[in-house]
Amino acid sequence: MKKIIVIGSPGAGKSTFARKLQAVTRLPLYYLDLLWHRKDQTNVSATAFDGALEKILATDEWIIDGNYLRTMERRLAACDTVFLLDYPLDVCLAGAQARIGQKRVDLPWVETEFDEEFRQWILSFPTEQLPTIYQLLAKYGENKKIIIFKTRAAAERYLRELPEQ
């Protein structure tokens, strides 16, 4: 377990899980949101994002947190381990709501409201993105370790039982 991606719905707690995993594995952790978003809430170009991602993928060890479906195939092809947080919709909505007003290491600004567009993205995730993610896992998962959590309790249990590296 040296090249890991953490994926799942917004609000599922991918970044929190990735930080806890990083504390155990000591692997470098990269947040795709920090590659994509600028502090002024604009985005870098797709070319700049892809270039930064390729530099990470070219290294020997990493944890990459984030979905970004457009680049998921590249990350799946390069990784050896996938963690999918496939939690119920109400858990993800509550998770996104709970972080409003909180300073986070995985986002370059503090969210001040539960943006309706973001809320809609979470609501549509199970039908618009999750099926594609499962298709990609089937396509690239043959030689990968794929761990799917359906509850936060299962993810926490896994982290507690993981031996320190």
C-alpha positions in Angstrom: 0.0 0.0 0.0 2.1 2.8 -1.4 -0.1 4.5 -4.0 -3.5 5.2 -2.6 -6.6 7.0 -3.7 -9.5 8.0 -1.4 -12.8 8.7 -3.3 -16.4 9.1 -2.5 -19.2 11.6 -2.2 -18.6 15.1 -1.1 -19.2 15.3 2.6 -18.4 11.7 3.2 -15.2 12.6 5.0 -12.6 11.6 2.4 -10.1 14.2 3.6 -10.5 13.3 7.3 -10.1 9.6 6.4 -7.0 10.4 4.2 -5.4 12.4 7.1 -5.9 9.5 9.5 -4.6 7.1 6.9 -1.6 9.3 6.4 -0.8 9.4 10.1 -0.6 5.6 10.1 1.2 5.0 6.8 3.4 8.1 6.8 2.8 8.5 3.0 2.7 12.0 1.5 -0.9 13.2 1.2 -2.2 15.4 -1.6 -5.7 17.0 -1.8 -7.0 17.4 -5.3 -9.1 20.4 -4.1 -5.9 22.2 -3.4 -4.6 21.5 -6.9 -7.8 22.7 -8.5 -9.0 25.7 -6.4 -7.3 29.0 -5.8 -7.7 31.0 -2.6 -10.0 33.5 -4.4 -12.4 30.5 -5.2 -11.4 30.4 -8.9 -9.8 27.4 -10.5 -6.6 26.7 -12.2 -6.7 25.5 -15.8 -7.3 21.9 -16.6 -3.8 21.8 -18.1 -2.2 23.1 -14.9 -4.2 20.7 -12.8 -3.3 17.8 -15.0 0.4 18.8 -14.9 0.4 19.0 -11.1 -1.4 15.6 -10.9 1.1 13.9 -13.2 4.0 15.1 -11.1 2.4 13.4 -8.0 1.6 10.2 -10.0 5.2 10.0 -11.1 6.5 9.7 -7.5 6.8 6.4 -5.6 4.4 6.9 -2.7 1.2 9.0 -2.2 -2.3 9.3 -0.9 -4.5 11.3 -3.2 -7.8 12.6 -1.8 -10.6 13.5 -4.1 -12.9 12.4 -6.9 -12.4 14.6 -10.0 -13.9 12.0 -12.3 -12.2 13.5 -15.4 -8.8 12.3 -14.1 -9.9 9.2 -12.1 -8.9 6.7 -14.7 -5.3 8.0 -14.6 -5.2 7.7 -10.8 -6.8 4.2 -10.8 -4.3 3.0 -13.4 -1.4 4.3 -11.2 -2.6 3.3 -7.7 -2.3 0.0 -5.9 -5.1 0.7 -3.3 -8.5 2.4 -3.5 -10.6 3.4 -0.6 -14.2 4.2 -1.6 -16.4 5.9 1.0 -19.8 4.9 -0.2 -22.0 6.3 2.5 -25.7 7.1 2.6 -26.8 10.4 1.3 -27.9 11.8 4.7 -24.5 11.1 6.1 -22.8 13.0 3.3 -25.2 16.0 3.5 -24.7 16.2 7.2 -20.9 16.0 6.8 -20.9 18.8 4.3 -23.2 20.9 6.5 -21.0 20.3 9.6 -17.9 21.8 8.0 -19.4 25.1 7.2 -17.4 27.8 8.9 -14.5 25.4 9.7 -10.9 26.1 8.5 -9.7 23.1 6.6 -6.3 22.0 5.4 -7.9 20.5 2.3 -9.6 23.6 0.9 -8.0 27.1 0.5 -10.9 29.0 1.9 -13.5 28.7 4.6 -17.0 27.8 3.4 -19.5 30.3 4.9 -22.7 28.7 3.6 -24.0 25.4 2.3 -24.0 26.5 -1.4 -27.1 25.2 -3.2 -25.1 24.1 -6.2 -22.8 22.0 -4.0 -25.8 20.5 -2.2 -27.3 19.5 -5.5 -23.9 17.9 -6.5 -24.1 15.8 -3.4 -27.7 14.9 -4.0 -26.9 13.8 -7.6 -23.7 11.9 -6.7 -25.3 8.5 -6.1 -27.0 8.5 -9.5 -24.6 10.6 -11.7 -21.1 9.7 -10.5 -21.2 6.6 -8.3 -22.2 4.2 -11.1 -19.3 5.5 -13.2 -16.9 5.1 -10.2 -18.0 1.5 -9.8 -17.6 0.8 -13.5 -14.0 2.2 -13.3 -13.3 0.1 -10.3 -14.4 -3.0 -12.2 -12.3 -1.9 -15.2 -9.1 -1.1 -13.2 -9.5 -3.2 -10.1 -8.1 -6.5 -11.1 -4.7 -6.0 -9.6 -5.7 -3.4 -7.0 -6.7 -3.6 -3.4 -10.2 -2.0 -3.3 -11.8 -1.3 0.1 -15.3 0.0 0.1 -16.8 1.4 3.3 -20.5 1.7 3.7 -20.3 3.4 7.2 -18.0 5.7 9.0 -17.8 3.2 11.8 -16.4 0.6 9.4 -13.8 3.1 8.1 -12.8 4.0 11.7 -12.5 0.3 12.7 -10.2 -0.3 9.7 -8.0 2.6 10.6 -7.7 1.4 14.3 -6.7 -2.1 13.1 -4.2 -0.9 10.5 -0.6 -1.5 11.8 1.6 1.6 11.8 4.1 1.6 9.0 
